[in-house]
């Protein structure tokens, strides 16, 4: 099984997989609506708008494991994201990213090391993973790294360049 095969549920309850986005570069992010880092939604949306036509899809995974900062229902999360940040990228059902009930996608993603070589549990909201067009993780960024940080943009552009070269 690849990351593309892991069953997911969208925020509106539809069954899906990352395979729905096969051939696209993905930026997977665990998100929360009531976090000091929540303004990162603006940067995520900026990346979606700037790179979407080149083959990037940002995918948000709400999580309430860090300080209860995503307490809302799926409908409330969708309303907040749309009204506050104009989020146009796909949002998935609320998941656990750590612990006994960790979603299988995050079981795999937490094995990916960050730039310092550290893998393991998600530390807080807004950790980010860049997946290439085959669904292979190529970079991990911790929560305080802004979505538009040059290192994130460089990883996205490199994955998009590889995607373009192999088409």
N, C-alpha and C positions, 0 to 999 in steps of 0.2 A: 504494500500500500504506500502511495506517495502522499504528500501534503494535499495534492489536488483531489485525492479520493476521500478525505476525511469528511464525514457528514456534518453539515452546518445548518443552522436555522437563521433566516433573516429576521430583522426586527419586526417585520409584519407577519411572521409565522410561516414563511415558505421554506421548504426543504431545499437545500442547495449544497454545493461544494465549491472549493476554490477552483476546481476544474471548469466551472462556468466562465472563469477568466483566463483559461489556458491560452498561452501565447502572449499574455500581457505581463508586464512587470508589476508586482504588487508591493504596496507599503501597508503592512499589517500593523495595527496599533491598538493597544488596550486603552480605552478611553473612559472618562468620567465627567459628569456634568457639574459637580460641585467641588472641584479640586482647584487649588491654586494654579495648576497647570492647564486648566480648561481652556484658557485663551489660545492654546496650541491648535484648537479646532480651526482657527482662522488660517494658520500656516498650512494645515493639512488640506483645507479647501483650496488655498492658493496653489499648492502643488498639483491637486487634481485638475484645476483649471489650466494651469500652465503646461502640464505634461500629459494630460489625458489623451489628447489627439495623437501624441507620439507613442502611446501604448501603456501608460501608467494607470493603475487603479488603486486608490487608497481604500482600505477596508477597515472600519472601526468595529471593535469588540467591546461593548460596555462591560464594566466589571465593578462590583461593589465590595471588593475585598480589602480596600485600602481606606480606612477611616469612614466607611459607610458613605462614600462620596458619589455613589450612583444608586440612590435609593428608589428612583422612580420606576414606573411600569414602562414597558416597551413603548406604549403610546406617548407617555410623558417624555421619554428620552427622544423620540422622533420629533415631537413638537418643539422641544428645547433646541435640538440641533438645527432644525429648519429655521425657526424663528430667530434664534440668536446668532447663528453663524452661517446660515444659508447652505448648510451641508448638502451636497449633491452626490457624494460618494456613498457606496453601499454600507449599511450598518447591519450588524448581526445581532442576534439574541444575546442577552446578558449572559456572561460565562464566568466561571472561576478560572483564573490563570495560574494559581498555585494550589497546593494542598491535595487532599484526598480526592476531591471532586474536580480537579483540574481537567479542563476540556482537552481531549486528545490532541488537538492542534497545538496547544500550548505545552503539552508534554514534549512534543517534538521541538517546538521553537525555543524552549528553555535550554535545550542542549546546544544551541548556537552561541558561540562566544562573542563578546563585544570586542571593541578595538583594543582593550587591555587584556584580552584573552580569557575573560571571565564569563563562564556560562552559569546556568543555574536559575533559581527562582526569579520571577519578575519582581523588581524592587519597589515599584510604585506605578501609578497610572502614567500612561503616555510613553511606555516603552515601544520601540519601533523596530520592525524587521523588514528588510528589503528582500524580496524573493524575485529571482530572475524569471524569464518567460517560461521556463520548464517547471517552476514551482520550487526551485532549490534556493534555500536561504543563502544570501551572499553578504549580508551585513546586519548587525544588531546595534541599536543605539539606545542608551538609557534615557530615562524620563526627562532629565533636565536639558537634553539636547533638543533644541528647537527643530521642528520639521524642516525649516528653511535654512538650517545650519549648512555651511558649505560642504561638510563631510557627508551629510545626508543627501544633498543635491548631487554631489559627485558620485555616490554609490548608485543613485537612481539613474543618472545620465550614463554611467558605465554599463549598467544592465540594459538600458534602452539602446545603447550603441551596439551591444552584442546581439540584441533582439533584431535590430535592423540589419546587421551584417549577415545573420543566418536566415533571413527571409528570402 
